Amino acid sequence: MTLTTSETTPHAPPTPASNRKKGWLGPLLLRLHFYAGILVGPFILIAAISGALYALTPQLEQAIYAEQLHAPKSDTSLTLAQQIEAADAYRGDASGLFAVRPAPEPGDTTRIMYAEEGLGASESRAVFVDPGTGEIRGDLVVYGTSGSTPLRTWISNLHRNLHLGDAGRLYSELAASWLGIVAVAGLALWIIRIRKARAKKDFVRPNRAHKGYRGLFGWHTSIGIWVILGALFLSATGITWSQYAGTNVSNLRAALDWGTPSINTALGGETPAADDHAHHHGAETAPTGAANPATFDAILAIAKRENVNTGQVEINPPAEPGTAWTIREIKSTFPAEGDSLAIDGTTMQVVDRIDFANLSLPAKLASWGINIHMGVMFGLLNQIVLFLVAIGLATMVILGYLMWWKRRPARDTSQLMGNPPRRALRDAPWWGIATAGAAALLIGLWLPLVGWTLLAFLVLDTVIGVTARRGSRTR
């Protein structure tokens, strides 16, 4: 798949002399763009389609789970203690309570969340209570800080790991890592073509008069130019969630002190290590016992006097003896809020606090980037942009395969993968080869899956070249 201008004609196999005259960088980028597009394209396609579907989940949640998420507006409101007691009576068991999320707006329900045996990591059982009457509106298994319902969780896991667990995360890391590289290579190819083109128009608009390969070429180019920024953003933010490259990012942020600090719940203990994605997970430890329901109201009242100024909060009782209660803002829409407090449940004194306004700029950018990637930062507008970018990326992958099919040799199967010029490295100066090698090494160290697949591309290209030369000598 190649981002070039719509006025560009298909490439003819260059001779060594003409290749030296034209330069080596363009053919090298074309070769990289081609192989990555053909071999990594399926992973990018799956990630784009599942990502587009995920962008629609907020509206789907509101429609499918309206009974659980909403309740009739009421002029009266029960205390949190009364709502917790109603949820405990519904379950027939007061144990396992680890979080309460008060109704954020009139017409919303309160979530009383319990840890249960058999649930996955970051999952909990949420009982939805009408804050006006105490009526139980239903219960669902929810996931993480976002409180994802089963539908949204299913789509999220499809996008993240194809429901294959940690092994499936390799697909999304491969897609996120290569997406940015393919996009940059395509943009460079487009700039090279513009500089060489005689006409200075229609560079980002397909020419409807072109049919076949050139028509596909124009559409591929135009869509690529419009989604390039979105592709780079999704690649960069998606890498932070990955297994191997994400670990490198977290280590770098920790080394530079750019991480998001964790609230210190230890009463007289040590400060816990920072977790850059802590606000996207649920409680990993179950509560030690039944918390006093009345304490939840007291904790909320203290937090409102301190730094909690939004209705979207989560209150957690101590996870183990000798630790504090915590309350944190979970508002992810603009302007995002992330203040949190740790409160001693015995003395009702604040023992630690984190104010989002005081975080470092890199920590804020990481939080904002994740929220935008999830489509929640700017509401419906954020969702629409993500959906269009994802559909654009999926369309580009499909167009790229159609272009490749149009350009394939009709009878010579040995050349099926060999459309772009193959002499880029042979015609490159020594410093060019050294630069390309150093860049590949650095990228491979930072993005391990890219390093391994780059090696696979090199082996595949060598095998294809040897096969093609043997076939040519035979003919």
matplotlib code that plots the C-alpha trace (Angstrom):
import matplotlib.pyplot as plt

x = [0.0, 1.5, 0.6, 1.4, -0.3, -3.3, -1.3, 1.4, 1.7, 2.5, 6.2, 8.2, 11.0, 14.0, 17.4, 20.4, 21.5, 18.1, 17.6, 20.9, 19.8, 16.4, 17.9, 17.6, 15.4, 12.2, 12.5, 13.5, 10.5, 8.3, 9.6, 9.0, 5.6, 4.7, 5.8, 4.3, 1.0, 0.7, 1.9, 0.7, -2.4, -4.7, -3.8, -4.4, -7.7, -9.0, -7.9, -9.5, -12.9, -13.1, -11.9, -14.7, -17.2, -15.9, -16.4, -20.1, -20.4, -21.5, -24.7, -25.2, -24.7, -27.3, -29.8, -29.3, -28.7, -31.0, -32.9, -29.7, -28.0, -31.0, -33.8, -36.7, -35.7, -36.8, -36.9, -35.7, -32.4, -31.4, -28.1, -25.3, -25.7, -29.3, -28.5, -25.8, -28.1, -30.6, -27.9, -26.8, -30.3, -30.7, -27.6, -28.3, -24.7, -22.9, -19.4, -17.2, -18.2, -15.2, -16.5, -19.4, -20.1, -22.8, -25.3, -23.4, -26.5, -30.2, -31.8, -28.7, -28.3, -25.8, -23.4, -22.6, -19.7, -18.8, -15.8, -17.0, -15.3, -15.1, -14.8, -11.8, -9.2, -10.6, -14.2, -16.8, -20.5, -22.3, -25.8, -27.6, -29.7, -32.3, -30.9, -34.4, -36.3, -33.7, -35.2, -32.8, -32.6, -30.5, -27.0, -24.2, -20.6, -18.6, -15.0, -12.4, -12.7, -14.8, -17.4, -17.8, -20.9, -20.7, -21.3, -18.6, -16.2, -16.7, -16.0, -13.0, -11.4, -12.0, -10.1, -7.4, -6.7, -9.3, -10.5, -7.3, -5.8, -2.2, -1.3, -3.9, -2.4, 0.5, -1.9, -2.8, 0.8, 1.9, -0.9, -0.2, 3.6, 3.5, 0.7, 2.8, 5.7, 3.6, 1.9, 5.2, 6.7, 3.5, 3.7, 7.3, 6.5, 3.7, 6.0, 8.6, 6.0, 4.7, 8.2, 8.6, 5.2, 4.7, 1.1, 0.4, -3.2, -5.4, -2.8, -5.3, -8.4, -8.8, -9.3, -12.6, -11.4, -8.8, -9.9, -8.3, -5.1, -4.7, -8.2, -7.5, -4.1, -5.8, -8.3, -5.7, -3.5, -6.3, -7.7, -4.2, -3.5, -6.7, -6.2, -2.5, -2.6, -5.3, -3.2, -0.1, -2.1, -3.7, -0.4, 1.4, -1.4, -2.1, 1.5, 1.2, -1.2, 0.9, 2.8, 6.5, 6.6, 4.2, 6.7, 9.4, 7.2, 6.4, 10.1, 11.0, 8.3, 9.4, 13.1, 12.1, 9.7, 6.8, 4.6, 1.2, 1.6, -0.6, -2.4, -0.6, -3.1, -0.6, -1.2, 2.4, 3.7, 5.6, 4.2, 3.1, 4.7, 3.0, 0.8, 0.3, -2.8, -4.2, -7.3, -8.3, -8.4, -10.7, -9.6, -7.1, -7.6, -10.8, -11.8, -10.9, -14.4, -17.7, -17.3, -19.6, -22.1, -22.4, -18.7, -19.2, -21.4, -18.7, -15.9, -17.9, -18.7, -15.0, -13.9, -16.3, -14.8, -11.3, -10.8, -13.7, -15.9, -17.5, -20.3, -18.3, -16.4, -15.6, -15.2, -13.2, -13.0, -9.6, -8.3, -6.4, -5.8, -3.6, -4.7, -6.9, -10.2, -9.8, -12.1, -11.2, -12.7, -13.3, -14.6, -12.8, -14.7, -13.4, -12.3, -11.1, -10.9, -8.5, -8.2, -8.1, -7.9, -6.8, -8.7, -8.0, -11.3, -10.7, -9.7, -11.4, -8.2, -6.8, -3.5, -2.7, -4.0, -3.4, -4.5, -4.7, -3.8, -0.4, 0.6, 3.5, 2.6, 3.6, 1.4, -1.5, -0.9, -0.8, -4.2, -5.7, -4.3, -5.8, -9.2, -9.2, -8.1, -11.1, -13.5, -14.6, -12.7, -14.9, -18.0, -19.9, -17.4, -14.6, -16.5, -17.3, -13.7, -12.4, -15.0, -14.1, -10.4, -10.9, -13.1, -10.5, -7.7, -9.8, -10.6, -6.9, -6.0, -8.6, -7.6, -4.0, -4.8, -6.9, -3.9, -1.6, -4.0, -4.2, -0.4, 0.3, 2.0, -0.6, 1.3, 4.6, 3.8, 7.4, 7.0, 3.7, 5.2, 7.9, 6.2, 8.2, 11.9, 14.3, 17.7, 17.2, 19.9, 22.3, 22.1, 22.3, 25.5, 27.3, 26.1, 22.5, 22.8, 24.4, 21.6, 18.9, 20.5, 20.8, 17.2, 16.0, 18.1, 16.7, 13.1, 13.6, 14.8, 12.0, 9.3, 10.3, 7.6, 8.7, 12.3, 11.3, 8.9, 11.5, 13.9, 11.1, 10.6, 14.3, 14.4, 11.2, 12.5, 15.8, 14.0, 11.7, 14.7, 16.6, 13.5, 12.8, 16.4, 16.3, 13.0, 14.4, 17.5, 15.3, 13.1]
y = [0.0, 3.3, 6.9, 8.9, 11.5, 10.6, 11.7, 9.2, 6.4, 2.8, 2.1, 0.4, -1.8, 0.6, -0.3, 0.1, 3.3, 5.0, 3.9, 5.7, 8.7, 8.9, 8.2, 5.4, 6.7, 6.7, 3.0, 2.0, 3.6, 2.2, -1.3, -0.9, 0.6, -2.3, -5.1, -3.7, -2.9, -6.4, -8.4, -6.3, -5.0, -7.6, -6.7, -3.0, -3.8, -5.8, -3.1, -0.4, -2.2, -3.1, 0.4, 1.9, -0.4, 0.6, 4.3, 3.6, 1.8, 4.8, 5.2, 1.4, 1.2, 3.9, 2.1, -1.5, -0.9, 2.1, 0.2, -0.3, 3.1, 5.4, 5.9, 8.4, 11.8, 12.3, 15.3, 13.1, 11.3, 8.4, 8.4, 6.2, 4.0, 3.4, 2.6, 0.2, -1.6, -2.0, -3.5, -5.8, -7.0, -7.6, -9.8, -11.4, -10.8, -7.7, -9.1, -8.2, -4.6, -2.7, 0.4, 2.8, 5.2, 7.7, 8.7, 11.4, 13.3, 13.4, 10.5, 8.2, 5.2, 4.6, 1.7, -0.6, -2.8, -6.1, -8.5, -12.0, -15.3, -16.3, -12.8, -11.8, -9.2, -5.7, -7.1, -6.6, -7.2, -3.8, -3.5, -0.4, 1.4, 4.1, 6.9, 8.3, 5.2, 2.5, 0.3, -2.2, -1.5, -4.5, -5.9, -6.4, -7.5, -4.3, -3.6, -1.1, 2.6, 3.3, 0.9, -0.8, -2.9, -6.4, -5.1, -2.5, -4.9, -7.5, -5.0, -3.6, -7.1, -7.8, -4.6, -5.3, -9.0, -10.8, -12.5, -14.5, -13.1, -12.0, -13.9, -12.0, -8.7, -9.3, -8.6, -5.1, -4.3, -5.3, -3.1, -0.1, -0.3, -0.6, 1.8, 4.8, 3.6, 2.8, 6.3, 8.1, 6.2, 6.9, 10.6, 10.7, 9.0, 11.5, 14.5, 13.0, 12.7, 16.2, 17.6, 15.7, 16.4, 19.1, 19.9, 21.5, 20.4, 17.4, 16.0, 15.1, 14.6, 11.4, 12.0, 10.4, 10.0, 7.5, 3.8, 0.6, 0.8, 4.6, 5.2, 3.1, 4.8, 8.2, 7.2, 5.5, 8.6, 11.1, 9.1, 8.7, 12.4, 13.1, 10.5, 10.8, 12.7, 10.4, 7.4, 8.7, 9.6, 6.2, 4.5, 6.5, 6.1, 2.5, 1.5, 2.6, -0.3, -2.9, -5.7, -5.1, -1.6, -0.4, -1.6, 0.4, 3.5, 3.1, 2.6, 5.7, 7.8, 6.4, 7.2, 10.8, 11.1, 11.6, 9.0, 9.5, 9.2, 6.7, 7.8, 6.6, 4.6, 3.2, 4.6, 5.3, 3.1, 3.6, 5.3, 2.8, 2.7, 4.7, 2.9, 4.9, 2.9, 2.5, 4.6, 2.0, -1.0, -2.1, -3.1, -6.0, -6.9, -7.7, -5.8, -7.4, -7.2, -5.4, -1.7, 0.5, 1.9, 5.2, 5.8, 6.2, 9.3, 10.8, 10.2, 11.8, 14.9, 15.3, 15.0, 17.7, 20.1, 19.3, 18.8, 16.7, 19.0, 16.5, 14.0, 11.3, 9.7, 6.3, 5.6, 2.6, 1.2, 0.0, -3.0, -4.3, -3.5, -0.4, 1.4, 4.4, 4.9, 6.5, 8.6, 9.7, 11.6, 9.4, 12.1, 11.5, 14.0, 17.5, 19.1, 15.8, 15.5, 13.2, 14.5, 11.9, 11.7, 9.1, 9.4, 7.7, 5.9, 6.2, 9.8, 11.1, 13.0, 13.4, 11.5, 12.0, 13.8, 14.1, 17.1, 16.6, 20.3, 19.7, 16.8, 17.1, 18.0, 14.6, 12.9, 15.1, 14.5, 10.8, 10.9, 13.2, 11.0, 7.8, 9.5, 10.7, 7.3, 5.8, 8.3, 9.9, 13.1, 15.3, 13.3, 12.7, 14.8, 12.6, 9.5, 10.8, 11.7, 8.3, 6.4, 8.3, 7.8, 4.1, 3.6, 5.6, 3.3, 0.2, 1.5, 2.3, -1.3, -2.7, -0.3, -1.3, -4.9, -4.1, -2.0, -4.9, -7.3, -5.0, -4.8, -8.5, -10.2, -12.1, -15.4, -15.0, -16.2, -15.8, -12.1, -12.0, -10.0, -8.2, -5.1, -2.3, -1.9, -4.2, -2.4, 0.3, -0.9, -1.9, 1.5, 3.4, 5.1, 3.6, 6.3, 5.7, 2.0, 2.8, 5.3, 2.8, 0.1, 2.3, 3.4, -0.2, -1.2, 1.6, 1.0, -2.7, -2.1, 0.3, -1.6, -5.3, -6.7, -4.3, -5.5, -9.1, -8.5, -6.3, -9.2, -11.4, -8.9, -9.0, -12.8, -12.9, -10.3, -12.2, -15.4, -13.8, -12.1, -15.4, -17.2, -14.4, -14.6, -18.3, -18.1, -15.5, -17.6, -20.6, -18.6]
z = [0.0, -1.1, -0.2, -3.4, -5.5, -7.7, -10.7, -10.3, -12.8, -11.8, -11.3, -13.9, -12.6, -12.6, -13.9, -11.6, -13.3, -13.3, -9.6, -8.7, -10.5, -8.8, -5.3, -2.9, 0.0, -2.0, -3.2, 0.4, 1.9, -0.8, -0.1, 3.6, 3.1, 0.7, 2.9, 6.1, 4.3, 2.9, 5.9, 8.8, 7.0, 8.4, 12.0, 11.3, 9.6, 12.6, 15.0, 12.9, 12.5, 16.2, 17.2, 15.1, 16.8, 20.2, 19.4, 19.2, 22.5, 24.7, 22.8, 22.6, 26.4, 27.1, 24.9, 26.0, 29.7, 30.2, 33.0, 35.0, 34.3, 34.9, 37.3, 37.5, 38.9, 42.5, 44.8, 47.7, 48.0, 50.3, 52.0, 50.7, 53.8, 53.0, 49.4, 50.4, 52.8, 50.0, 47.8, 50.6, 51.1, 47.4, 47.4, 50.7, 51.6, 52.8, 52.3, 49.3, 49.1, 47.7, 46.0, 45.8, 43.0, 43.9, 41.2, 39.2, 38.0, 38.7, 36.9, 37.2, 39.5, 42.3, 41.8, 44.7, 43.6, 45.0, 44.6, 43.8, 43.2, 39.6, 38.1, 36.0, 36.8, 37.2, 37.1, 39.8, 40.4, 40.3, 41.9, 40.5, 43.1, 42.6, 44.8, 45.4, 46.4, 47.0, 44.3, 42.8, 39.0, 38.2, 38.5, 35.9, 35.8, 35.1, 34.2, 35.3, 36.1, 33.1, 34.6, 31.3, 30.9, 29.4, 25.9, 26.0, 27.8, 25.1, 22.3, 24.2, 24.6, 21.0, 20.1, 22.7, 22.4, 20.2, 23.4, 23.5, 26.6, 26.8, 23.6, 21.7, 22.8, 20.4, 17.5, 18.9, 19.7, 16.2, 14.7, 16.9, 16.4, 12.6, 12.1, 12.9, 10.8, 7.8, 8.1, 8.3, 5.3, 3.3, 4.1, 3.1, -0.2, -0.8, -0.2, -2.5, -5.3, -4.8, -5.2, -8.4, -9.8, -12.5, -11.7, -8.3, -7.9, -7.0, -4.6, -1.9, -4.2, -6.3, -10.0, -11.0, -14.5, -13.4, -13.3, -12.1, -10.3, -10.7, -9.4, -6.3, -6.0, -5.8, -3.2, -1.1, -1.2, -0.4, 2.6, 3.9, 3.9, 5.8, 8.5, 9.0, 12.2, 13.7, 12.7, 14.4, 17.5, 17.7, 17.2, 19.9, 22.5, 21.6, 22.2, 25.9, 26.4, 24.8, 26.5, 25.5, 24.0, 26.7, 29.4, 27.7, 27.7, 31.4, 32.3, 30.4, 32.1, 35.5, 34.8, 33.9, 36.8, 34.3, 35.8, 37.5, 41.2, 43.2, 46.3, 49.5, 51.6, 54.1, 57.5, 58.5, 55.7, 52.5, 49.4, 46.8, 43.3, 40.6, 38.0, 34.9, 34.0, 37.5, 36.7, 34.0, 36.3, 39.1, 42.5, 42.4, 46.1, 47.9, 51.0, 54.3, 55.8, 55.8, 55.9, 57.9, 55.3, 57.2, 56.7, 53.0, 53.6, 55.9, 53.4, 50.6, 52.8, 53.7, 50.1, 48.9, 51.4, 50.1, 46.4, 45.0, 42.9, 40.5, 40.9, 39.2, 42.1, 43.5, 47.2, 48.3, 51.9, 53.2, 51.2, 54.2, 57.9, 58.4, 55.2, 54.5, 52.7, 49.3, 47.2, 43.7, 40.8, 37.7, 35.4, 32.0, 29.8, 29.3, 31.5, 33.0, 36.7, 38.6, 42.2, 45.0, 48.8, 51.3, 54.6, 57.9, 58.7, 62.5, 62.8, 59.6, 58.8, 55.3, 55.1, 51.5, 48.4, 44.7, 42.8, 39.0, 38.5, 40.2, 38.1, 35.6, 32.0, 30.6, 33.2, 32.2, 28.5, 29.1, 30.8, 28.2, 25.4, 26.8, 27.3, 23.7, 22.4, 24.3, 22.8, 26.0, 26.3, 24.1, 24.1, 20.8, 18.7, 20.0, 19.0, 15.5, 14.8, 16.1, 14.0, 10.8, 11.4, 12.1, 9.0, 6.9, 8.1, 7.3, 3.9, 3.2, 4.0, 1.7, -1.1, -0.6, -1.2, -4.2, -5.6, -5.0, -6.7, -9.7, -10.0, -9.6, -12.6, -14.5, -14.9, -13.0, -9.5, -8.5, -8.7, -6.8, -3.9, -5.9, -7.3, -5.7, -6.7, -4.9, -5.4, -2.8, -0.3, -3.1, -4.6, -1.3, -0.1, 2.9, 5.2, 4.0, 4.8, 8.2, 9.0, 8.0, 10.0, 13.1, 12.8, 12.5, 15.5, 17.7, 16.6, 17.2, 20.7, 21.5, 19.7, 20.0, 17.7, 15.0, 15.3, 14.9, 12.0, 10.3, 10.4, 9.0, 6.1, 5.3, 5.2, 3.1, 0.7, 0.3, -0.4, -3.0, -4.6, -4.9, -6.3, -8.8, -10.1, -10.5, -12.3, -14.6, -15.5, -16.1, -18.5]

ax = plt.figure().add_subplot(projection="3d")
ax.plot(x, y, z, "-o")
ax.set_aspect("equal")
plt.show()
